[in-house]
């Protein structure tokens, strides 16, 4: 009797246990996924409140990228730096191996001061001992803070005097380090996550939008204006500078895609007229650039493979307009191919002399990537 009752309830019980196991697994996976997402952007939460420009790098993701592996193999291999090798031995920290996420911020476009938040594998004891060789340690805002001279021939000054030329850093946790140069002390806000204010919400909105890219930059209006004014004289355009100065935000993202690197730049304005004019101006720049590459003098100065790689890059450009509700945007997408990088390497390492011409240059035997999306300017 008892045996038959047990058999009768066995299947429902097993089913409930199975459902419970599946639910528990889903919750664990959900928490794990979101924890990884939170860890990825933890460095952004410790930046100074309301900066002017932010750069984020997911170093851990880049280490797994085939494009970056190819780029590393393509680039000249630097000689082993004995000072860096000694630094790794003394601190136990290797940038290529132990750094996972990095965020850099500027609070003023005209200031040289930089704020940095790094997340990775740190040996706090070794790093602290290394810093104290030439630096000093003080308690600032309730946190142990180290001040190390950037010029190792000098000794660090106390934070109450002047730390110009000093690197100030502190550990928020075993995996997060905050640092600043050219500042009297680290802002108290860097030791705790940023409060949820309306200003920070604007930054978080753009961070979330760019979350799929391992490298991105977010620039506010004042910094964007400064970038436009600092363009080299030959590339400066009064029209472009005027339009860029009217942008509220500029974002730039880089994302490896198989053996290519996609670059996406976007400018936001509250004015549809500004974005329309900016799209037209950028299309005009591309047309002029293509025409310039067809100039006979340029043909003589550039080898055929370098010129073709530049043309392919320009033809891959996609310019479009987006409506984001409160703001209107202009987006520019470019694709950097291995062929372009190889052409750039050849051009930089073997530039022709003024007397030579491009007629003797042998065309590249590497297969070219065909032009991708054509340019467009639409809504």
C-alpha positions in Angstrom: 0.0 0.0 0.0 2.7 2.4 1.0 4.8 1.3 -1.8 2.1 1.9 -4.4 1.4 5.4 -2.9 5.0 6.2 -3.2 5.1 5.1 -6.8 2.0 7.1 -7.5 3.7 10.4 -6.2 7.1 9.6 -7.6 6.7 11.1 -11.0 5.1 14.4 -9.8 7.9 14.8 -7.2 10.6 14.1 -9.7 8.9 16.6 -12.1 8.8 19.3 -9.3 12.5 18.6 -8.5 13.4 18.9 -12.2 11.5 22.2 -12.4 13.2 23.4 -9.3 16.6 22.5 -10.6 15.9 24.2 -14.0 14.7 27.4 -12.2 17.7 27.4 -9.9 20.0 27.0 -12.8 18.3 29.8 -14.7 18.6 32.1 -11.7 22.3 31.3 -11.2 22.9 31.9 -14.9 21.0 35.2 -14.8 22.9 36.3 -11.7 26.2 35.2 -13.2 25.5 37.0 -16.5 24.5 40.2 -14.8 27.4 40.0 -12.4 29.8 39.7 -15.4 28.0 42.8 -16.9 28.2 44.7 -13.6 31.9 43.7 -13.2 32.6 44.9 -16.8 31.3 48.4 -16.0 32.3 48.6 -12.4 35.2 50.8 -13.4 32.8 53.4 -14.9 30.9 53.6 -11.6 34.0 54.9 -9.8 34.9 57.8 -12.2 34.6 61.4 -11.0 31.0 62.5 -11.2 29.9 64.3 -14.4 33.3 64.3 -16.4 33.8 65.9 -19.8 35.1 62.8 -21.6 35.4 59.1 -20.8 37.3 56.3 -22.5 36.5 52.6 -21.7 38.6 49.5 -22.7 37.5 45.9 -22.1 41.0 44.5 -22.1 39.9 41.0 -21.2 37.6 40.9 -24.3 40.3 42.3 -26.6 42.7 39.6 -25.5 40.3 37.1 -27.1 39.9 39.0 -30.4 41.3 37.4 -33.6 41.7 40.9 -35.1 43.8 42.0 -32.1 45.9 38.9 -32.3 46.5 39.6 -36.0 47.3 43.2 -35.3 49.8 42.2 -32.6 51.5 39.8 -35.0 51.5 42.5 -37.7 52.9 45.2 -35.5 56.7 45.5 -34.9 57.7 43.5 -31.8 59.3 45.8 -29.2 62.4 44.7 -27.4 61.9 43.5 -23.8 62.1 46.6 -21.5 64.2 45.7 -18.5 62.6 48.3 -16.4 59.1 46.9 -17.1 60.3 43.4 -16.6 61.6 44.5 -13.1 58.3 46.2 -12.4 56.4 43.0 -13.2 58.8 41.0 -11.0 58.4 43.5 -8.1 54.6 44.1 -8.2 53.4 40.8 -9.7 51.3 42.9 -12.1 51.6 42.4 -15.9 49.4 44.8 -17.9 48.9 42.3 -20.8 47.9 39.5 -18.5 46.3 41.0 -15.4 44.4 44.1 -16.5 40.8 43.3 -17.4 38.9 46.7 -17.6 40.1 50.3 -17.8 38.3 53.6 -17.7 39.9 57.0 -18.1 38.2 60.4 -17.6 38.9 64.0 -18.0 36.9 66.7 -16.1 38.1 69.6 -18.2 39.1 69.7 -21.9 41.8 72.2 -21.1 43.3 70.3 -18.2 46.1 67.8 -18.3 44.6 66.0 -15.3 43.5 62.5 -15.9 41.5 60.1 -13.7 41.9 56.3 -14.1 40.0 53.3 -12.8 41.4 49.8 -13.4 40.0 46.4 -12.7 42.1 43.3 -12.7 44.3 41.0 -10.7 46.3 43.1 -8.2 48.8 42.0 -5.5 48.0 44.8 -3.1 50.9 44.0 -0.7 53.5 44.0 -3.5 52.2 47.1 -5.2 52.0 49.0 -2.0 55.6 48.1 -1.1 56.7 49.1 -4.6 55.0 52.5 -4.3 56.6 53.2 -0.9 60.1 52.9 -2.4 59.9 56.5 -3.7 56.4 57.6 -2.6 54.4 58.3 0.5 51.3 57.0 2.0 48.5 59.1 3.6 44.9 58.7 4.6 42.6 60.7 2.3 38.9 60.7 2.7 39.3 57.7 5.0 41.2 55.7 2.5 44.9 54.7 2.3 46.2 56.7 -0.6 49.7 56.5 -2.2 51.5 59.4 -3.8 54.3 58.4 -6.2 56.4 60.9 -8.2 56.2 60.4 -11.9 59.8 61.4 -12.0 61.5 58.6 -10.0 64.5 60.8 -9.4 62.4 62.9 -7.0 60.5 62.0 -3.8 56.7 62.4 -3.6 55.4 65.5 -1.9 52.6 65.3 0.7 49.0 65.7 -0.6 48.6 68.8 1.6 51.2 70.7 -0.4 51.3 69.9 -4.1 51.1 66.6 -5.9 51.7 68.0 -9.3 53.9 65.5 -11.0 52.7 62.8 -8.7 50.6 59.8 -9.3 47.9 59.4 -6.6 46.3 56.0 -6.3 44.3 53.9 -3.9 42.6 50.5 -3.8 38.8 50.5 -3.7 38.8 46.7 -3.4 41.2 43.9 -4.1 40.3 44.1 -7.9 39.7 47.9 -8.4 42.3 50.6 -8.3 41.6 54.3 -8.7 44.3 56.8 -9.7 44.9 60.4 -10.8 47.8 62.5 -12.0 48.2 66.3 -11.5 45.7 66.4 -8.6 46.1 67.3 -4.9 44.0 64.2 -4.0 41.6 61.7 -5.3 38.0 62.9 -5.3 36.0 61.3 -2.5 33.4 60.2 -5.1 35.8 57.8 -6.7 35.7 55.5 -3.7 32.0 54.7 -4.1 29.7 54.1 -7.0 28.3 57.3 -8.6 24.9 58.4 -7.3 22.0 58.1 -9.7 21.5 61.8 -10.7 20.1 63.1 -13.9 23.6 64.0 -15.2 24.9 60.5 -14.5 21.8 59.0 -16.1 22.9 60.7 -19.4 26.3 59.1 -19.2 24.8 55.7 -18.2 22.4 55.8 -21.2 25.4 56.1 -23.6 27.5 53.6 -21.8 24.6 51.1 -22.1 24.2 51.9 -25.8 27.9 51.2 -26.4 28.1 48.1 -24.2 28.6 45.7 -27.1 31.9 47.4 -28.0 35.1 46.6 -26.1 36.5 50.0 -26.7 34.5 53.3 -26.7 34.7 56.9 -25.8 32.0 59.3 -24.7 32.7 63.0 -25.1 30.5 65.9 -23.9 30.0 69.2 -25.8 32.9 71.2 -24.4 35.4 68.5 -25.1 34.0 67.9 -28.6 34.4 71.6 -29.4 38.0 71.4 -28.2 38.7 68.4 -30.5 37.4 70.3 -33.5 39.6 73.3 -32.7 42.7 71.1 -32.3 42.5 69.5 -35.8 45.6 70.0 -37.9 45.5 73.1 -40.1 45.4 71.1 -43.3 42.3 69.2 -42.1 40.5 72.0 -40.3 37.2 73.1 -41.7 35.4 76.1 -40.3 32.1 74.6 -41.3 32.9 71.3 -39.6 34.2 73.0 -36.5 31.1 75.1 -36.2 28.8 72.1 -36.6 30.8 70.0 -34.1 30.6 72.8 -31.6 26.8 72.5 -31.7 26.9 68.8 -30.8 25.8 67.8 -27.3 27.6 64.4 -27.4 30.1 62.6 -29.5 30.7 58.8 -29.1 33.3 56.6 -30.8 33.3 52.8 -30.6 35.6 50.1 -31.9 34.5 46.5 -32.2 36.5 43.6 -33.7 34.4 41.7 -36.2 36.2 38.5 -37.3 39.4 39.8 -39.0 38.1 43.4 -39.4 37.7 46.3 -37.0 34.5 48.3 -37.2 34.7 52.0 -36.1 31.5 53.8 -35.3 31.4 57.5 -34.6 28.2 59.3 -33.7 27.4 63.0 -33.0 24.2 64.0 -31.2 22.4 67.4 -31.4 19.0 68.7 -30.4 18.8 70.3 -33.8 17.8 68.3 -36.9 19.2 71.1 -39.0 22.7 70.6 -37.5 22.7 66.9 -38.0 21.5 67.3 -41.6 24.3 69.8 -42.4 26.8 67.7 -40.6 25.9 64.6 -42.7 26.1 66.6 -45.9 29.5 68.0 -44.9 30.9 64.6 -44.0 29.7 63.2 -47.3 31.4 66.1 -49.0 34.7 65.3 -47.2 34.5 61.7 -48.4 33.9 62.8 -52.0 36.9 65.2 -51.9 39.1 62.5 -50.3 38.2 60.0 -53.1 38.9 62.7 -55.7 42.2 63.5 -54.0 43.3 59.9 -54.3 42.7 60.1 -58.0 45.0 63.1 -58.4 48.0 62.3 -60.6 50.5 63.6 -58.0 48.9 61.4 -55.3 49.1 58.4 -57.7 52.8 59.0 -58.1 53.4 59.3 -54.3 51.3 56.2 -53.3 51.9 52.7 -54.3 48.9 51.1 -56.0 48.1 48.8 -53.0 48.2 51.7 -50.5 46.0 53.9 -52.7 43.5 51.0 -53.3 43.4 50.3 -49.5 42.5 53.9 -48.8 39.8 53.9 -51.5 38.3 50.7 -50.1 38.3 52.3 -46.6 36.4 55.4 -48.0 34.0 53.2 -49.9 33.2 51.2 -46.8 32.1 54.4 -45.1 28.4 54.5 -44.2 27.0 57.9 -43.1 23.4 57.9 -41.8 21.0 60.0 -39.6 19.3 58.6 -36.6 16.4 59.9 -34.5 16.9 59.2 -30.8 13.9 61.1 -29.6 15.3 64.0 -27.6 18.4 64.2 -29.9 19.2 63.7 -33.5 22.4 61.9 -34.5 24.8 61.5 -37.4 26.6 58.1 -37.5 29.7 57.3 -39.4 30.8 53.6 -39.8 34.2 52.5 -41.2 35.7 49.0 -41.5 39.4 48.6 -41.1 40.6 45.4 -43.0 43.8 43.5 -42.8 44.6 44.8 -46.2 44.3 48.4 -45.0 46.6 47.7 -42.0 49.1 45.9 -44.2 49.1 48.8 -46.7 49.5 51.3 -43.8 52.4 49.3 -42.5 54.2 49.3 -45.9 53.6 53.0 -46.3 54.9 53.9 -42.9 58.0 51.7 -43.1 58.9 52.4 -46.7 57.8 55.9 -47.7 59.0 56.8 -51.2 61.6 59.5 -51.5 60.6 62.9 -53.1 62.4 61.8 -56.3 60.8 58.4 -56.7 57.4 57.7 -58.2 54.8 55.1 -57.5 55.2 53.5 -60.9 57.8 51.1 -59.8 55.9 49.8 -56.8 54.6 46.3 -57.2 51.0 45.9 -56.6 49.9 43.9 -53.6 49.3 40.2 -54.2 47.0 39.9 -51.1 43.3 39.6 -51.9 41.4 42.8 -51.5 38.2 43.1 -49.4 35.5 44.4 -51.7 33.8 47.6 -50.9 31.0 47.1 -48.5 28.1 49.4 -47.8 27.8 52.5 -50.0 27.5 55.9 -48.3 24.1 57.2 -47.5 22.5 60.1 -45.8 19.0 59.4 -44.8 16.7 59.5 -41.8 
